[in-house]
Amino acid sequence: MWTVVYIASNKHHAERLKNILTEEGILSQIRAVGLYNAGEGLHEILVPESEAEEAHGIICERVK
């Protein structure tokens, strides 16, 4: 089961976080939330439930 670990403010930010998680060996997905136009709008970062705690920790460390 996939779990949301972060909600990014736009697609660019979501892609950056996805790349960080990939570098750390964590499988992740991006899902747009609601209506968006050309990458704008909220995007969820999802990871497997078993990796959610680790992923959240990585995001908290790397996002300032």
N, C-alpha and C positions, 0 to 999 in steps of 0.2 A: 504494500500500500504506500502511496506517495503522500508526503506530508509537507505543508507549506512551512518554510523556515524564515522567510523574509518577503516583504512586499517592497519592490523597487519603484521609484517614482517615474521611471521611463525605461524603454527597451535597452538603451545604451548602458544604463546602470545595471540592469538585469544581466546583460551579456557579460559585463565585467565581473560580476559576482559568480556567474556560471563558470567563467574561465578560471577564477581563483579556486573554486571547489574542484574543478577538473584537475588542476595542478596538484591538489592535495589528495587526489585519488577517489573523490566522491562523485558518484553519478548524480546528475541533476537535470532538471527540465525547467523551461520558462513557459508560463501561461499568462496571456493577457487577461486582464480583469476589466469587464465592462467594455465600453466603447473607447476606441483609441484611433488616432490618425497619424500615420507615418512615424510610428515608434513612440509617440507620446502616450501618456496614460500609465496606469499602474500595471505592473507585471509581477506575478508571484514566482518565487524561486521554490521549487519542490525537490525533495530528495526522498530516497527510500526511508521509511519510518525507522528502520534500524540504525540509520546514519544521521538522524535529525539532530541529536544532541551535539555530536561532533561538528556537523555542518554549521549549526548555530554558533558554536564556539569560534570556529574559524572566521565566520562573517563578523562576529563581534570584535575579534582581534584586528581584522584587516580593514574594516570600515570605520572611518573616523569622520 
